[in-house]
C-alpha cells in the first residue's frame, strides 16, 4: 500500500501556505546574494591569506600568553625565556612581512571572537 505525500492533520490550504512561505524566503535569500561570484584569483588569494594569517595571529597570541604565564610562574629558565622571546619576535617580523606582501593590515586580522572580544 502506497503512503500519501500529504502531511497528516494538515489541510491542503496549510500546505500551500507553507510552500508559498518557503518559496518567498528562498526568493528573498536569492535577491540578497550577488549576481556574480567574484572569482578573481588575486582576491581569492588575499582572502585565503587573510584567513591563514588570522589563525596564525590567534595562535601567536595564545603562545605569548602561555609564555608570560610560564615566566610569571617561574617554570622557565633564563635560556628558555630568551629562546621563546626570540621565536616570538621572529614570528612577529614574519607576520609583518606577510601582511605587507598580501596588502593586509592589523585591522584586517582583528576578528570578533564573540564573548572573548576582538582578537587584538
TIVO-2410 file (N, C-alpha, C; in nm, 3 decimals):
# residues 120
REC num residu      c1      c2      c3 atome chaine
REC   1      X   0.084  -0.117   0.000     N      A
REC   1      X   0.000   0.000   0.000    CA      A
REC   1      X   0.089   0.124   0.000     C      A
REC   2      X   0.061   0.221  -0.089     N      A
REC   2      X   0.139   0.343  -0.100    CA      A
REC   2      X   0.096   0.443   0.005     C      A
REC   3      X   0.194   0.512   0.061     N      A
REC   3      X   0.163   0.618   0.157    CA      A
REC   3      X   0.140   0.747   0.082     C      A
REC   4      X   0.054   0.827   0.135     N      A
REC   4      X   0.024   0.956   0.074    CA      A
REC   4      X   0.134   1.055   0.110     C      A
REC   5      X   0.164   1.147   0.017     N      A
REC   5      X   0.263   1.251   0.043    CA      A
REC   5      X   0.207   1.361   0.132     C      A
REC   6      X   0.078   1.364   0.149     N      A
REC   6      X   0.015   1.468   0.231    CA      A
REC   6      X   0.055   1.450   0.376     C      A
REC   7      X   0.074   1.560   0.445     N      A
REC   7      X   0.107   1.556   0.587    CA      A
REC   7      X  -0.018   1.521   0.666     C      A
REC   8      X  -0.005   1.438   0.768     N      A
REC   8      X  -0.121   1.407   0.850    CA      A
REC   8      X  -0.168   1.531   0.924     C      A
REC   9      X  -0.296   1.545   0.936     N      A
REC   9      X  -0.359   1.654   1.009    CA      A
REC   9      X  -0.331   1.792   0.949     C      A
REC  10      X  -0.279   1.800   0.829     N      A
REC  10      X  -0.255   1.929   0.767    CA      A
REC  10      X  -0.348   1.941   0.647     C      A
REC  11      X  -0.420   2.051   0.645     N      A
REC  11      X  -0.510   2.070   0.533    CA      A
REC  11      X  -0.430   2.112   0.411     C      A
REC  12      X  -0.489   2.102   0.296     N      A
REC  12      X  -0.425   2.140   0.172    CA      A
REC  12      X  -0.389   2.288   0.173     C      A
REC  13      X  -0.477   2.372   0.231     N      A
REC  13      X  -0.450   2.516   0.238    CA      A
REC  13      X  -0.326   2.545   0.323     C      A
REC  14      X  -0.311   2.476   0.437     N      A
REC  14      X  -0.194   2.496   0.523    CA      A
REC  14      X  -0.068   2.456   0.450     C      A
REC  15      X  -0.074   2.347   0.375     N      A
REC  15      X   0.041   2.300   0.299    CA      A
REC  15      X   0.080   2.402   0.191     C      A
REC  16      X  -0.020   2.456   0.122     N      A
REC  16      X   0.007   2.556   0.019    CA      A
REC  16      X   0.068   2.682   0.079     C      A
REC  17      X   0.016   2.725   0.194     N      A
REC  17      X   0.069   2.845   0.260    CA      A
REC  17      X   0.214   2.822   0.304     C      A
REC  18      X   0.244   2.704   0.354     N      A
REC  18      X   0.380   2.672   0.396    CA      A
REC  18      X   0.474   2.671   0.276     C      A
REC  19      X   0.429   2.613   0.166     N      A
REC  19      X   0.511   2.611   0.044    CA      A
REC  19      X   0.534   2.752  -0.008     C      A
REC  20      X   0.433   2.836  -0.004     N      A
REC  20      X   0.448   2.975  -0.051    CA      A
REC  20      X   0.544   3.052   0.038     C      A
REC  21      X   0.537   3.029   0.168     N      A
REC  21      X   0.627   3.097   0.261    CA      A
REC  21      X   0.771   3.053   0.237     C      A
REC  22      X   0.789   2.924   0.215     N      A
REC  22      X   0.923   2.872   0.187    CA      A
REC  22      X   0.977   2.931   0.057     C      A
REC  23      X   0.894   2.934  -0.044     N      A
REC  23      X   0.934   2.990  -0.173    CA      A
REC  23      X   0.969   3.138  -0.159     C      A
REC  24      X   0.889   3.212  -0.085     N      A
REC  24      X   0.916   3.355  -0.065    CA      A
REC  24      X   1.048   3.375   0.009     C      A
REC  25      X   1.075   3.290   0.108     N      A
REC  25      X   1.200   3.301   0.183    CA      A
REC  25      X   1.319   3.271   0.092     C      A
REC  26      X   1.307   3.171   0.006     N      A
REC  26      X   1.415   3.137  -0.086    CA      A
REC  26      X   1.440   3.249  -0.186     C      A
REC  27      X   1.332   3.312  -0.234     N      A
REC  27      X   1.347   3.425  -0.326    CA      A
REC  27      X   1.415   3.543  -0.257     C      A
REC  28      X   1.381   3.567  -0.131     N      A
REC  28      X   1.444   3.677  -0.056    CA      A
REC  28      X   1.593   3.651  -0.039     C      A
REC  29      X   1.630   3.527  -0.011     N      A
REC  29      X   1.771   3.492   0.002    CA      A
REC  29      X   1.842   3.510  -0.132     C      A
REC  30      X   1.778   3.465  -0.239     N      A
REC  30      X   1.838   3.477  -0.373    CA      A
REC  30      X   1.862   3.623  -0.410     C      A
REC  31      X   1.768   3.711  -0.374     N      A
REC  31      X   1.785   3.853  -0.404    CA      A
REC  31      X   1.901   3.913  -0.325     C      A
REC  32      X   1.926   3.861  -0.206     N      A
REC  32      X   2.033   3.914  -0.122    CA      A
REC  32      X   2.171   3.870  -0.169     C      A
REC  33      X   2.178   3.761  -0.244     N      A
REC  33      X   2.307   3.712  -0.294    CA      A
REC  33      X   2.352   3.792  -0.415     C      A
REC  34      X   2.482   3.804  -0.434     N      A
REC  34      X   2.530   3.876  -0.553    CA      A
REC  34      X   2.498   3.796  -0.678     C      A
REC  35      X   2.479   3.869  -0.789     N      A
REC  35      X   2.451   3.803  -0.916    CA      A
REC  35      X   2.572   3.726  -0.965     C      A
REC  36      X   2.690   3.779  -0.940     N      A
REC  36      X   2.813   3.718  -0.986    CA      A
REC  36      X   2.903   3.690  -0.866     C      A
REC  37      X   2.969   3.577  -0.871     N      A
REC  37      X   3.069   3.547  -0.769    CA      A
REC  37      X   3.202   3.596  -0.823     C      A
REC  38      X   3.269   3.679  -0.744     N      A
REC  38      X   3.396   3.733  -0.787    CA      A
REC  38      X   3.504   3.628  -0.767     C      A
REC  39      X   3.545   3.565  -0.875     N      A
REC  39      X   3.645   3.460  -0.868    CA      A
REC  39      X   3.781   3.510  -0.915     C      A
REC  40      X   3.805   3.639  -0.894     N      A
REC  40      X   3.933   3.698  -0.929    CA      A
REC  40      X   4.042   3.628  -0.847     C      A
REC  41      X   4.138   3.563  -0.911     N      A
REC  41      X   4.239   3.486  -0.838    CA      A
REC  41      X   4.316   3.567  -0.734     C      A
REC  42      X   4.341   3.694  -0.762     N      A
REC  42      X   4.415   3.776  -0.667    CA      A
REC  42      X   4.334   3.798  -0.539     C      A
REC  43      X   4.204   3.820  -0.554     N      A
REC  43      X   4.120   3.842  -0.436    CA      A
REC  43      X   4.101   3.712  -0.358     C      A
REC  44      X   4.093   3.601  -0.429     N      A
REC  44      X   4.081   3.472  -0.361    CA      A
REC  44      X   4.207   3.446  -0.280     C      A
REC  45      X   4.322   3.474  -0.341     N      A
REC  45      X   4.450   3.456  -0.273    CA      A
REC  45      X   4.459   3.543  -0.149     C      A
REC  46      X   4.416   3.668  -0.161     N      A
REC  46      X   4.421   3.759  -0.047    CA      A
REC  46      X   4.325   3.713   0.063     C      A
REC  47      X   4.207   3.665   0.024     N      A
REC  47      X   4.112   3.615   0.123    CA      A
REC  47      X   4.166   3.495   0.198     C      A
REC  48      X   4.230   3.405   0.125     N      A
REC  48      X   4.290   3.289   0.189    CA      A
REC  48      X   4.405   3.331   0.280     C      A
REC  49      X   4.488   3.424   0.232     N      A
REC  49      X   4.598   3.474   0.314    CA      A
REC  49      X   4.544   3.538   0.441     C      A
REC  50      X   4.436   3.613   0.429     N      A
REC  50      X   4.376   3.678   0.547    CA      A
REC  50      X   4.332   3.573   0.649     C      A
REC  51      X   4.267   3.468   0.601     N      A
REC  51      X   4.222   3.361   0.690    CA      A
REC  51      X   4.339   3.294   0.760     C      A
REC  52      X   4.439   3.255   0.682     N      A
REC  52      X   4.554   3.184   0.738    CA      A
REC  52      X   4.630   3.273   0.836     C      A
REC  53      X   4.654   3.399   0.799     N      A
REC  53      X   4.728   3.488   0.888    CA      A
REC  53      X   4.649   3.520   1.015     C      A
REC  54      X   4.517   3.523   1.005     N      A
REC  54      X   4.435   3.545   1.124    CA      A
REC  54      X   4.448   3.428   1.220     C      A
REC  55      X   4.446   3.308   1.167     N      A
REC  55      X   4.463   3.189   1.253    CA      A
REC  55      X   4.602   3.189   1.316     C      A
REC  56      X   4.704   3.222   1.237     N      A
REC  56      X   4.841   3.228   1.291    CA      A
REC  56      X   4.850   3.335   1.399     C      A
REC  57      X   4.788   3.449   1.376     N      A
REC  57      X   4.790   3.557   1.476    CA      A
REC  57      X   4.722   3.513   1.605     C      A
REC  58      X   4.611   3.445   1.592     N      A
REC  58      X   4.541   3.393   1.711    CA      A
REC  58      X   4.632   3.298   1.788     C      A
REC  59      X   4.696   3.206   1.717     N      A
REC  59      X   4.787   3.111   1.783    CA      A
REC  59      X   4.907   3.182   1.845     C      A
REC  60      X   4.959   3.284   1.776     N      A
REC  60      X   5.072   3.360   1.829    CA      A
REC  60      X   5.035   3.426   1.961     C      A
REC  61      X   4.916   3.483   1.966     N      A
REC  61      X   4.874   3.549   2.090    CA      A
REC  61      X   4.853   3.448   2.202     C      A
REC  62      X   4.800   3.332   2.170     N      A
REC  62      X   4.783   3.227   2.272    CA      A
REC  62      X   4.920   3.184   2.325     C      A
REC  63      X   5.015   3.163   2.233     N      A
REC  63      X   5.151   3.124   2.275    CA      A
REC  63      X   5.215   3.231   2.361     C      A
REC  64      X   5.195   3.356   2.323     N      A
REC  64      X   5.251   3.467   2.400    CA      A
REC  64      X   5.194   3.470   2.542     C      A
REC  65      X   5.065   3.451   2.554     N      A
REC  65      X   5.002   3.449   2.687    CA      A
REC  65      X   5.052   3.331   2.770     C      A
REC  66      X   5.069   3.216   2.704     N      A
REC  66      X   5.121   3.098   2.775    CA      A
REC  66      X   5.263   3.125   2.824     C      A
REC  67      X   5.344   3.188   2.738     N      A
REC  67      X   5.482   3.217   2.775    CA      A
REC  67      X   5.488   3.311   2.895     C      A
REC  68      X   5.405   3.413   2.893     N      A
REC  68      X   5.402   3.509   3.005    CA      A
REC  68      X   5.359   3.438   3.133     C      A
REC  69      X   5.260   3.353   3.122     N      A
REC  69      X   5.214   3.278   3.240    CA      A
REC  69      X   5.324   3.188   3.295     C      A
REC  70      X   5.396   3.122   3.204     N      A
REC  70      X   5.506   3.034   3.248    CA      A
REC  70      X   5.620   3.114   3.310     C      A
REC  71      X   5.649   3.232   3.253     N      A
REC  71      X   5.754   3.318   3.311    CA      A
REC  71      X   5.712   3.364   3.449     C      A
REC  72      X   5.588   3.409   3.462     N      A
REC  72      X   5.539   3.456   3.591    CA      A
REC  72      X   5.535   3.342   3.693     C      A
REC  73      X   5.510   3.221   3.644     N      A
REC  73      X   5.505   3.105   3.733    CA      A
REC  73      X   5.641   3.049   3.768     C      A
REC  74      X   5.745   3.101   3.701     N      A
REC  74      X   5.881   3.056   3.732    CA      A
REC  74      X   5.916   2.920   3.674     C      A
REC  75      X   5.845   2.873   3.573     N      A
REC  75      X   5.873   2.741   3.516    CA      A
REC  75      X   5.970   2.745   3.399     C      A
REC  76      X   6.017   2.864   3.361     N      A
REC  76      X   6.114   2.877   3.253    CA      A
REC  76      X   6.245   2.931   3.308     C      A
REC  77      X   6.356   2.873   3.260     N      A
REC  77      X   6.486   2.929   3.300    CA      A
REC  77      X   6.521   3.043   3.204     C      A
REC  78      X   6.629   3.113   3.232     N      A
REC  78      X   6.667   3.230   3.153    CA      A
REC  78      X   6.689   3.195   3.006     C      A
REC  79      X   6.753   3.081   2.979     N      A
REC  79      X   6.780   3.041   2.841    CA      A
REC  79      X   6.648   3.014   2.766     C      A
REC  80      X   6.553   2.949   2.830     N      A
REC  80      X   6.423   2.921   2.768    CA      A
REC  80      X   6.346   3.050   2.741     C      A
REC  81      X   6.354   3.142   2.834     N      A
REC  81      X   6.288   3.272   2.817    CA      A
REC  81      X   6.346   3.345   2.695     C      A
REC  82      X   6.479   3.342   2.684     N      A
REC  82      X   6.547   3.407   2.571    CA      A
REC  82      X   6.506   3.344   2.438     C      A
REC  83      X   6.508   3.212   2.431     N      A
REC  83      X   6.470   3.141   2.307    CA      A
REC  83      X   6.326   3.168   2.270     C      A
REC  84      X   6.239   3.164   2.368     N      A
REC  84      X   6.097   3.187   2.342    CA      A
REC  84      X   6.074   3.330   2.295     C      A
REC  85      X   6.141   3.425   2.358     N      A
REC  85      X   6.127   3.565   2.317    CA      A
REC  85      X   6.174   3.587   2.175     C      A
REC  86      X   6.288   3.526   2.138     N      A
REC  86      X   6.340   3.539   2.002    CA      A
REC  86      X   6.246   3.475   1.900     C      A
REC  87      X   6.191   3.359   1.934     N      A
REC  87      X   6.099   3.291   1.842    CA      A
REC  87      X   5.974   3.375   1.819     C      A
REC  88      X   5.920   3.433   1.925     N      A
REC  88      X   5.801   3.516   1.911    CA      A
REC  88      X   5.832   3.644   1.833     C      A
REC  89      X   5.951   3.699   1.853     N      A
REC  89      X   5.992   3.818   1.780    CA      A
REC  89      X   6.006   3.788   1.630     C      A
REC  90      X   6.069   3.675   1.596     N      A
REC  90      X   6.083   3.635   1.456    CA      A
REC  90      X   5.947   3.612   1.392     C      A
REC  91      X   5.857   3.548   1.466     N      A
REC  91      X   5.722   3.524   1.413    CA      A
REC  91      X   5.651   3.657   1.388     C      A
REC  92      X   5.668   3.752   1.478     N      A
REC  92      X   5.607   3.883   1.462    CA      A
REC  92      X   5.661   3.954   1.338     C      A
REC  93      X   5.791   3.948   1.316     N      A
REC  93      X   5.852   4.010   1.197    CA      A
REC  93      X   5.802   3.943   1.069     C      A
REC  94      X   5.795   3.811   1.071     N      A
REC  94      X   5.749   3.738   0.952    CA      A
REC  94      X   5.602   3.769   0.923     C      A
REC  95      X   5.523   3.782   1.027     N      A
REC  95      X   5.381   3.818   1.008    CA      A
REC  95      X   5.372   3.956   0.943     C      A
REC  96      X   5.454   4.050   0.987     N      A
REC  96      X   5.455   4.184   0.927    CA      A
REC  96      X   5.491   4.175   0.778     C      A
REC  97      X   5.590   4.093   0.744     N      A
REC  97      X   5.629   4.076   0.604    CA      A
REC  97      X   5.513   4.019   0.522     C      A
REC  98      X   5.448   3.916   0.574     N      A
REC  98      X   5.338   3.853   0.500    CA      A
REC  98      X   5.218   3.947   0.485     C      A
REC  99      X   5.190   4.026   0.589     N      A
REC  99      X   5.081   4.123   0.578    CA      A
REC  99      X   5.112   4.225   0.468     C      A
REC 100      X   5.237   4.266   0.459     N      A
REC 100      X   5.277   4.360   0.354    CA      A
REC 100      X   5.263   4.296   0.216     C      A
REC 101      X   5.308   4.174   0.202     N      A
REC 101      X   5.301   4.103   0.073    CA      A
REC 101      X   5.157   4.094   0.024     C      A
REC 102      X   5.064   4.064   0.114     N      A
REC 102      X   4.924   4.044   0.076    CA      A
REC 102      X   4.838   4.170   0.093     C      A
REC 103      X   4.902   4.281   0.128     N      A
REC 103      X   4.828   4.407   0.141    CA      A
REC 103      X   4.728   4.406   0.255     C      A
REC 104      X   4.763   4.343   0.364     N      A
REC 104      X   4.675   4.333   0.481    CA      A
REC 104      X   4.729   4.420   0.594     C      A
REC 105      X   4.638   4.462   0.680     N      A
REC 105      X   4.678   4.540   0.798    CA      A
REC 105      X   4.639   4.463   0.924     C      A
REC 106      X   4.681   4.515   1.037     N      A
REC 106      X   4.641   4.453   1.164    CA      A
REC 106      X   4.489   4.451   1.177     C      A
REC 107      X   4.423   4.557   1.130     N      A
REC 107      X   4.277   4.564   1.138    CA      A
REC 107      X   4.211   4.453   1.057     C      A
REC 108      X   4.274   4.412   0.946     N      A
REC 108      X   4.218   4.303   0.864    CA      A
REC 108      X   4.219   4.170   0.938     C      A
REC 109      X   4.310   4.155   1.033     N      A
REC 109      X   4.322   4.029   1.107    CA      A
REC 109      X   4.250   4.034   1.241     C      A
REC 110      X   4.187   4.144   1.273     N      A
REC 110      X   4.122   4.163   1.401    CA      A
REC 110      X   3.979   4.110   1.396     C      A
REC 111      X   3.964   3.981   1.418     N      A
REC 111      X   3.832   3.919   1.411    CA      A
REC 111      X   3.760   3.929   1.545     C      A
REC 112      X   3.628   3.919   1.539     N      A
REC 112      X   3.547   3.921   1.660    CA      A
REC 112      X   3.534   3.778   1.710     C      A
REC 113      X   3.581   3.752   1.831     N      A
REC 113      X   3.577   3.619   1.890    CA      A
REC 113      X   3.456   3.599   1.980     C      A
REC 114      X   3.350   3.671   1.952     N      A
REC 114      X   3.227   3.658   2.029    CA      A
REC 114      X   3.245   3.705   2.171     C      A
REC 115      X   3.213   3.617   2.268     N      A
REC 115      X   3.221   3.659   2.409    CA      A
REC 115      X   3.364   3.691   2.455     C      A
REC 116      X   3.464   3.647   2.380     N      A
REC 116      X   3.602   3.676   2.417    CA      A
REC 116      X   3.646   3.814   2.370     C      A
REC 117      X   3.568   3.877   2.283     N      A
REC 117      X   3.601   4.009   2.232    CA      A
REC 117      X   3.680   4.001   2.103     C      A
REC 118      X   3.743   4.113   2.067     N      A
REC 118      X   3.824   4.119   1.946    CA      A
REC 118      X   3.957   4.050   1.967     C      A
REC 119      X   4.017   4.004   1.858     N      A
REC 119      X   4.146   3.936   1.866    CA      A
REC 119      X   4.253   4.028   1.922     C      A
REC 120      X   4.254   4.153   1.878     N      A
REC 120      X   4.355   4.249   1.926    CA      A
REC 120      X   4.292   4.354   2.009     C      A
***
